[in-house]
Amino acid sequence: MPCSWYCCIYRCCCCQCKSNADGLENGAGGNKSSGRQWDNYIDSRYDTLTGSLIVAWEESETCFEYIHRSLHILSISIPIILVETMMVLIFGLMFVFGFKYSNECPKQQLLIIYHLIGGGVGFFFWLWLMLRALRRRRLESGLEDDDDIDYDAHVADSSGGQRLKDNGIWFMELLAFIFIVIAFSMGNYWTWSIFWPAKDMTETQPIDWCNHSLYIFSLVSLGVIYVLVLFVILFTLSFIIFARYCARILIQE
């Protein structure tokens, strides 16, 4: 196994990799047990996120297939699951704030609708994605046994009925995602269109106010969502490009 493999994934020194390899191959008199130990040592490297992406690159015939496999691998990674968990919390709080302050933003009543409907749909959407990612992660790690959720089987050998079911779920997810994107865009407009409203009702302006707790939460939630989306984009692109670069090094070796 070339040392560049370890330098690429673990950024360790090549001479250290070589010494570890020699120690495992020649230690204990070069018996069969140390050979099996070395094989397990190598196989364990493929269990990492970058290793899985490199395997996906090596097994993919086209760039589209590589991106498809990579997105699946990244979708069940711990960072993405944490992002989905944060999304669940944010959209859940949006619904709570919208319900609690439903009559306390007369300057922009549509902002309440954004919190109630967008928050409710977004909560269940991200909760579904998070639970599905957790289940797929357990399946692929061998903690659960379910032949119906085998990724490669779905790609190559899924039946017509199962494929139709998967397409239906995918279509509903796409509709929910489009709805959330539209609601989020409108929420941006409704929030910024009344930037920093009065926090209390006055005699001269009885409807020109909005509860500051609700409004500040709206600003904070928008900012957090922007940061999380930017993180997901950078995380996905960096790992896909990095794995492709590592795979090229292996091919050259």
N, C-alpha and C positions, 0 to 999 in steps of 0.2 A: 504494500500500500504506500503510495507516494507521501512524503512528508508534507507536501503542499496541501494535502487534504486536511491535515490537522492545523496547519498554519492558517488555512482559509476559514475553518470553522471555529477553532479554539484559540487561534493566534498564539500558539505556543512555539517554542524554538524547535527548528527542524532537527537539531542534534539531540534534543531531549526526546523528540518523538522516536528518533532512530534508536536511542539507547533504551527506551521503553520497549520498543519492538524487539530488539535483540534480547533484552532481559526476559521477555515473555516467551520468545521462540527457543532460546538456548538454556533457560533456567531449568532447574530440576532434572538435569541430564537430558533435556530435549525429549522428554517422555510425551505420551499421548495426552496426558492431563493438561500440560502446559500448552499443547497445541489447541485443545478445546478452549482453554482459557483465552488464548489469543483470538480465536474465532469469535468468542463472546465479546471480547474487547472491541473487535472491529464492528460486529453487528450492533452493539449498543450505540455506536456513533450515528447510525441511521435512524435512531429513535428521536434525535433532536429535530427541532423545527427546520434548521438550515439543511440538515441531512435529508429530511423528507422532501424538501424542495429540490434538492439536487437529484434525488432519485426520480422525482416527477419530471425533471428536465431530461434525464437520460432515457426515460421510458416514453416520452411524448414524441410523436412524429411531426407535429406541427406546432407553431408558436401559439396558436389558439388553444390547442389541447393543453399545452404547458400552462397557459394563463388560467384555463379552467380548473386544472388540477391544483394549481397554486392557490387560487382563491378558496377552494374547498379546504385545503390544508390550513390556511391562515384563518378561515372562518371558525375553526374549532380550537384555535390557539388561546392560551391564557390571556394575553393582552386584549384580544378582541372580545372575549367573554367578559372581561372586566369592563370594557367600554359599554357593552350591551347592558351590564348590570347598572352602570351609572345612568344610562338612558332610561332604564326602567324607573329608577328613583326620581329622575328629573321630571319625566312625564307624569308619574304618579303624583308628585308634588304640584305640578301644574293643575291637575284635576282638583286636588284638595284646595288650592288657593282660589281657583275659579268658583268652586262651590261655596267656600267660606265668604268670599267677598263678591258674591253675585250681584249685589245691589249697591256696590260702593265704587263704581266707576262710571258715572253717567256721562262723562266726557267722551268715552269710547266704549259703548256697550259691546261692540264686536270683539273687544279684547277678552271679555268674559267668555264669549262663545268659543274663541280660540283656545282658552285654557280648558274649558269643559270638554268640547268635542275633540280638539287636537290632542289634549292631554290624555283623555280616555282611550282613544284609538291608538295613540302612540304607546301608552302603557302596555296594552295587550299585545301590540305588534312586537315590541322589543322583548317582552316577557316570553313570547312564543319563540323568537329567535334565540334567546339565551338558553331556554330549556332544551331546545332542539340541539344547539351546539354542545351543551353538556352531555346530552344523551349520545350524540355521535362520538364525542370524545371518549366516553366510557366504552362504547362499542369497539372503537378502533384500538383502544388500549387493552382490550380483552376482559374488562370488568363485567361486561354483559354479553349475552349471546343472543343475537337476533339476525337471522339471515335476510330479513326484509330490509334492513338498513345497511346493506353492504354497498359501498360506493362504486367499486369496480363492477359489481354485478349489475347495478343500475345502468352504468355506462354502456356495458357490452351486451348483457343477456337478459335485461328486464323484459317481462311479458307485456303484451299490449295493454292489459287491464291495469297493471302496476304503473306502466308508463303514463297512461291516461290520468291515473290518480295523482302521480307526481306533477304532471303538467297542470292539473287543476289547482293543486296546492301552490305551485310556483306562480300561477296566474293570480290567485287571491293575494299572495304576498306582494306581487308587483303592484296590484291595485291599491293595497294598503300603503305601500311605500310611496306611490305617487300622491295619494291623498295627504300623507303626512308632509311630503315636500311642499305641496301647494299650501297646506295649512300653516306650515312654518314660514313660508314666504309672506303670506298674508299677515301672520302674527308679527313679522318684522315691520311691515308697513303700518299696521295699527299701533304698534308700540312707539315707533319713531315719529309718527304723525302727530302725537300729542306730547312730544318730549318735555319732560318735567312739568306735569300739570300741578295745579294747586292741590294741596292735600286735604283741604277742608272746604265745606260748603259755605258760601257767603251770601248775604242778602242780595248783592248786586249780580252775582254769578252763581245761581243755585244749582246749575247743572255743569258748570265748568270746573270740575274737580275729579280726582281719582285717588283712591286709597294708596298711600305711598308704599305700604308693605307689598301690595299687589304689584305696583308698578316697578319697584326696585327688584322684586323677584323676577318680573318679566325680563328686565334688562340682564340680570345675572344669568338666568336660564338660557337666554339667547347666546350670551358670550360663552358659556360652558359648552353648549352644543356646537358652536363654531370651532372651539378648541378640540373637542373630541373628533369631529369630522376631519379636521386637518391632521390630527394624529393618525387616524385610520388610513388616510390617503398616503401620508409619508411612510407609515409603517409597512403598508402593503407594497408600495413601489420599491422601497429600500430592500426588503427581503427578496422580492422577485428578482431585482437586478443583481443583488449580492449572490443569490443562489446560481443565477445564470453565469456570473463571473467565475464562481468556484467550479462549476461544471466545465467551463472552458479550460481552466487550469488542469483539471483531471484528464480531459481529452488530450491536451498537449503533452501531459506526462506519459 
